[in-house]
Amino acid sequence: MAELPKDGAGVFMTMVSSSANLTEKAMGVPLGVARTLRDELFRTTYAGVDLVEGVNQSSFKAMGAGVEWAQGINQSSFKIVREMIQRLDKMSQEAVDGLELVTGAFSKVIRGSGEATSDMIAQTAEAASTVIARTAASLTRTKQSSSSVAAT
């Protein structure tokens, strides 16, 4: 699992960081495959040289070398495919981790916005309650003043 964003890391910075990590992994895929391809090409070519050398020495040995060379090509092909799958898996894991980080950042923003909205509503309700109480008290005093002026 990817490292969770630190407090204060916003959605934008989380997205930038996750995108940079994914880009690094994506750039590594073709380079890693190229490296494996080069290694296997060298090994196969070297085996081909052994095959040609075997043909020059004897036909029986050449047949065995040909089989080994074909097996080597087969093994190299599977190794290249395995390497590609492994690198693509790492890249997709990085993409999922990045999505998880961005989702976590969004949830923090939503939670923070919800808490701020709740606080604002509570403060507004408290202020409204205070205004209503003061207005009621003022009206009561005004009504009492009006009553006492009318009584005199």
N, C-alpha and C positions, 0 to 999 in steps of 0.2 A: 504494500500500500504506500502511496505517496505521502510525503510529509504535509501535514495540515498547515494551512496558512496561519501566520502569527496574528495575534489580535492587532487590529489596525490595518492589516493588509486588505485592501479593497478588492472588489470583484475585478476591476480592470487590471490591477497588478497581478492578481492570481491568474487571470487569463494570459497575460503577457509571459509570466514565468512558465506556465504550463505549455504554452505554444513554443517557447524557446526550447524546453526540454524535449518536446515532441520533434521539433526540427532537428535537434542533435541526433536523436534516435533515427529519424528518417534519413539523414545524411549518412549514418553509419551502415544502413542496410546495403546500398549498392557497393560501398567500399568493402564491406566484409565479404559480400558475395564475390566481388572481383578478386579479393585476396585468396579466397578459397578456390575460385576458378583457376587462378594462376598456379596455385600449389598443385592442384589436381592435373592441370594441363602439363606442368613440368613432370609430374610423376608418370603420367600416361606417355608422354613423349620419350622419357627415359626408358620406359618399358618397351616402347616401339623400337628404340635403338637396340635394346637387348634382343628383340625379335629378329631384326635384320641381321644382327651379329650371329644369332642362332641359325638363321637360314644359310649363312655362309659356312657354318661349321658342319651341320648335318641336318637332314630333313626330319629325322625323328625328334631331335632337340627343338627344331623350328616349330613343329606341331605343338609341342608342350609350351613353348614360349608364346605361340599364338593364342592358345587357350588362356594362359596367364594374362596376356595383354588384354583380351576381351573381358576377362573377369575384372581386371584393373579398371577398364573403362566403365564397366557396370558399377563397380564400387564407387568410383569417382562421381558418377552421375547421381547416385543415391546420397553421397556425402554433400554434394552441392545443393540438392533439393532439401536435405535436412537442415543445412546451414541457412538457406533462404527462409524456411519455415520458422526456424528458431529466431532469426532476426526480425521477421515480420511479427512474430508473437511478442517479442520485446517492445516493438514499436506500438502494437495495438494495446499492450498493457500500459504503456506510457500515455496513450490517448485516453484510455479509461480512467487512469489516475488523474489526468488533467481535468477531465470532465467531473470527476468526483470533487476535486478541489474547487472548481468554479461553482458547482452546485452547493458545496458547503459555504462558500463565500456569499452566494445569493441568499442562502437560508439565514446566515448571520445578519445580512442587510435587512431582510424581511423581518426577522425577530427584533432587531434594533429599531426598525421603523414602527413596528407594532407596539413595542414598549414606549417609544417616544409619543406615538399617537395616544396611547392609553394615558400616559402622564398628562399630556396636553388636555385631553377630555376631562380628566379628574380635576385639573387646575381650573379649567373653564367652568365646570360644574360648581366647584367651590367658590369661585369668584361670583358666579351667577347667584348662588345661594346667599352669599354675603350681600350682594346688591339688593336682592329681593328682601332680605331681612331688614336692611337699612331703609329701604323704600317703605316697607310696611311700618316700621317704627316711626318714620317721618310722617306718614299718612295718619298714623294713630295720634301723634302729637298734634298734627294740624287739625285733626278732627276734634281732639280734646280742647284745643285752643278755640276753635270755632264754637264749640258747645259752651265754653265758659264765657266767651264774648257775647253770645246770644242770650245767655242766662242773666247777664247784668243789664 
